[in-house]
Amino acid sequence: MNKIVKNAQEGIEGLEDGMTLMVGGFGLCGIPENCISALVELGAKNLTCISNNAGVDDFGLGLLLQEKQIKKMISSYVGENDEFERQMLSGELEVDLIPQGSLAERCRAGGAGIPAFFTPAGYGTEVAMGKEVRFFDGKPHILESALHADYALIKAWKGDRFGNLIFKGTARNFNPVMAMAGNITVVEVEHLVEPEELDPNTIHIPGVFVQRIFQGSNYEKRIEQRTVRSKS
């Protein structure tokens, strides 16, 4: 089956106000830049976004926050976005902070058809409030539920028209587990190739999890760099 769509706008067709999205990436690495830009252009509101982080003020999901398109963030690390902080403290934005490993596993469980699992992460903290606790080998664990999304927006290095995907280096991050957990998974790739051009042994996500794929463009690929003070 040919799953190619023309561009990001066609990829997110059908996305509406109030939907839940998974957005791949870690920091600014491996984020679906084209899809995020298309979302800003679409103007969909009251979105719930599941993502490791919330981008920065002028890039990534920060662009959606600027336009107040996100109602709720389900995230792990959000410390580099001033607008996120302002909206959260003012009560404009609902936030569910999750330990990073638990977030990844909740996404993976959603794609694997596992409704919930027990983990020791977060026990004894606010993360555990209202959740079932059981003891395994004498150690307390809390029950975490799987995560799903109406749309999963994914960035990959290479993909073919059947939706088979290869990720490059650390850009793999949250993208594979989120690709498996979306009702509609939309993938933007740097290189769109024919199926015979991909070595089957190197494919990270098979096309069965992908509904739409397109050739991305104009990637900025920002990186985070350490900043130090000048020697005095």
C-alpha positions as CSV (number, residue, x, y, z in Angstrom):
1,M,0.0,0.0,0.0
2,N,1.3,3.4,-0.9
3,K,1.1,5.7,2.2
4,I,2.7,8.7,0.7
5,V,1.0,12.1,1.2
6,K,2.1,15.3,-0.4
7,N,3.1,17.3,2.6
8,A,2.5,18.0,6.3
9,Q,-0.8,19.7,5.6
10,E,-2.1,16.6,3.9
11,G,-0.5,14.5,6.6
12,I,-2.5,16.0,9.5
13,E,-5.8,16.2,7.5
14,G,-8.7,15.3,9.8
15,L,-6.9,16.6,12.9
16,E,-9.5,18.6,15.0
17,D,-9.8,20.7,18.1
18,G,-9.7,18.8,21.3
19,M,-7.7,15.8,20.0
20,T,-4.8,14.1,21.7
21,L,-1.4,14.1,20.0
22,M,1.9,12.3,20.6
23,V,4.8,14.3,19.3
24,G,8.2,12.6,18.9
25,G,11.5,14.0,19.8
26,F,13.8,14.6,22.8
27,G,14.6,18.2,23.5
28,L,15.0,19.6,20.0
29,C,16.4,16.3,18.6
30,G,14.2,14.4,16.2
31,I,11.1,16.6,16.4
32,P,8.6,16.6,13.5
33,E,9.3,20.2,12.5
34,N,7.1,20.2,9.4
35,C,4.1,18.8,11.2
36,I,4.3,21.3,14.0
37,S,4.4,24.1,11.6
38,A,1.4,22.7,9.8
39,L,-0.4,22.5,13.1
40,V,0.3,26.2,13.8
41,E,-1.1,27.0,10.3
42,L,-4.2,24.8,10.9
43,G,-4.9,26.5,14.2
44,A,-6.4,23.5,16.0
45,K,-7.2,24.4,19.7
46,N,-7.6,22.6,23.0
47,L,-5.0,20.0,22.1
48,T,-3.6,17.5,24.6
49,C,0.1,16.9,23.7
50,I,2.1,13.9,24.9
51,S,5.8,14.7,24.4
52,N,9.0,14.3,26.4
53,N,9.3,18.1,26.5
54,A,7.6,21.3,25.3
55,G,10.2,22.7,23.0
56,V,11.5,26.2,23.6
57,D,9.7,29.5,23.3
58,D,10.2,29.9,19.5
59,F,10.7,26.4,18.3
60,G,9.0,23.0,18.5
61,L,5.9,22.7,20.6
62,G,6.7,26.2,21.9
63,L,5.2,27.5,18.7
64,L,1.8,25.9,19.6
65,L,2.1,27.2,23.2
66,Q,2.6,30.7,21.8
67,E,-0.7,30.5,19.9
68,K,-2.4,28.9,23.0
69,Q,-3.4,25.8,21.0
70,I,-2.4,23.4,23.7
71,K,-4.8,22.8,26.6
72,K,-2.8,20.0,28.4
73,M,0.8,18.8,28.3
74,I,1.7,15.3,29.3
75,S,5.5,15.5,29.6
76,S,8.7,14.7,31.4
77,Y,10.9,17.8,31.1
78,V,9.7,21.3,30.5
79,G,12.3,23.5,32.0
80,E,13.4,25.5,28.9
81,N,10.2,27.2,27.9
82,D,9.3,30.5,29.6
83,E,5.9,30.6,28.0
84,F,5.1,27.1,29.3
85,E,6.1,28.2,32.8
86,R,3.9,31.3,32.5
87,Q,0.8,29.4,31.3
88,M,1.2,26.7,33.9
89,L,1.6,29.1,36.8
90,S,-1.3,31.2,35.6
91,G,-3.6,28.1,35.3
92,E,-4.0,28.5,31.6
93,L,-2.2,25.2,30.9
94,E,-2.9,21.8,32.5
95,V,0.3,19.8,33.1
96,D,0.8,16.2,33.9
97,L,4.5,15.6,34.7
98,I,5.7,12.0,34.4
99,P,9.1,10.4,35.1
100,Q,10.9,10.0,31.8
101,G,11.1,6.2,31.9
102,S,7.5,5.9,32.9
103,L,6.4,8.2,30.0
104,A,8.4,6.1,27.5
105,E,6.9,2.9,28.9
106,R,3.4,4.2,29.0
107,C,3.7,5.1,25.3
108,R,5.2,1.7,24.5
109,A,2.5,-0.1,26.4
110,G,-0.1,1.8,24.4
111,G,1.4,0.5,21.2
112,A,1.8,-3.0,22.5
113,G,-1.8,-3.4,23.7
114,I,-0.8,-3.5,27.4
115,P,-3.4,-1.5,29.4
116,A,-1.3,-0.8,32.5
117,F,1.8,-1.9,34.3
118,F,3.4,-1.5,37.8
119,T,6.6,0.5,38.3
120,P,8.6,1.7,41.4
121,A,9.3,5.1,39.7
122,G,7.4,7.9,41.5
123,Y,6.3,6.0,44.6
124,G,6.2,8.3,47.6
125,T,5.9,11.4,45.5
126,E,3.0,13.4,44.0
127,V,3.3,11.2,40.9
128,A,1.7,8.3,43.0
129,M,-1.3,10.3,44.2
130,G,-4.5,8.4,43.6
131,K,-2.8,5.4,42.0
132,E,-2.9,1.8,43.1
133,V,0.1,0.5,45.0
134,R,1.3,-3.1,45.2
135,F,4.4,-4.7,46.6
136,F,6.7,-6.9,44.5
137,D,9.7,-8.5,46.2
138,G,9.0,-6.3,49.2
139,K,9.2,-3.1,47.1
140,P,6.2,-0.7,46.5
141,H,5.1,-0.1,42.9
142,I,2.5,2.2,41.4
143,L,0.1,1.3,38.6
144,E,0.5,3.4,35.5
145,S,-1.9,3.3,32.6
146,A,-0.9,3.1,28.9
147,L,-1.1,6.2,26.7
148,H,-2.7,6.5,23.3
149,A,-3.2,9.3,20.9
150,D,-5.6,10.3,18.0
151,Y,-2.5,11.3,16.0
152,A,1.2,10.5,16.5
153,L,3.5,13.0,14.7
154,I,6.9,11.3,14.1
155,K,10.2,12.3,12.5
156,A,12.4,9.6,10.9
157,W,15.6,9.7,8.9
158,K,14.5,7.3,6.1
159,G,11.3,5.8,5.2
160,D,9.7,4.1,2.2
161,R,6.2,4.4,0.6
162,F,5.0,1.4,2.7
163,G,5.9,3.3,5.9
164,N,8.9,1.3,7.0
165,L,11.2,3.5,9.0
166,I,14.8,4.0,10.0
167,F,15.8,6.5,12.7
168,K,19.3,8.0,12.9
169,G,21.3,8.1,16.2
170,T,19.7,9.8,19.2
171,A,16.9,11.1,17.0
172,R,15.4,7.7,17.5
173,N,14.4,8.6,21.1
174,F,10.6,8.7,21.7
175,N,9.7,8.4,18.0
176,P,9.4,4.6,17.7
177,V,7.2,4.0,20.8
178,M,5.0,6.9,19.9
179,A,4.7,5.7,16.3
180,M,3.1,2.5,17.6
181,A,0.6,4.2,19.9
182,G,-1.2,6.6,17.5
183,N,-4.6,5.8,15.9
184,I,-3.2,7.7,12.9
185,T,0.6,7.9,12.7
186,V,2.0,10.6,10.5
187,V,5.7,10.4,9.6
188,E,8.0,13.0,8.1
189,V,11.3,11.7,6.8
190,E,14.5,13.3,5.5
191,H,14.8,10.7,2.8
192,L,11.8,9.0,1.2
193,V,12.9,5.9,-0.8
194,E,11.6,2.8,-2.5
195,P,11.1,-0.3,-0.4
196,E,14.0,-2.2,-2.0
197,E,16.4,0.6,-0.9
198,L,16.0,-0.3,2.8
199,D,17.8,-3.2,4.4
200,P,15.0,-5.2,6.2
201,N,17.5,-5.9,9.0
202,T,17.9,-2.2,9.8
203,I,14.2,-1.2,9.9
204,H,13.3,0.1,13.3
205,I,9.5,0.4,12.8
206,P,7.6,-1.6,10.2
207,G,5.0,0.1,8.0
208,V,2.1,-1.6,9.7
209,F,2.2,1.1,12.4
210,V,2.3,4.0,9.9
211,Q,-0.7,5.5,8.0
212,R,0.8,8.5,6.3
213,I,4.4,9.4,5.3
214,F,5.9,12.4,3.4
215,Q,9.2,13.9,2.5
216,G,10.1,16.7,4.9
217,S,11.9,19.8,4.0
218,N,13.8,22.9,5.4
219,Y,14.9,21.2,8.6
220,E,16.5,23.6,11.1
221,K,17.7,20.8,13.4
222,R,18.5,23.1,16.3
223,I,20.8,21.7,18.9
224,E,21.2,22.6,22.6
225,Q,24.7,23.8,23.5
226,R,26.4,24.3,26.7
227,T,26.9,28.0,27.6
228,V,29.7,29.0,29.9
229,R,30.8,32.3,31.3
230,S,33.9,34.1,29.9
231,K,37.1,33.6,31.8
232,S,37.7,36.6,34.1
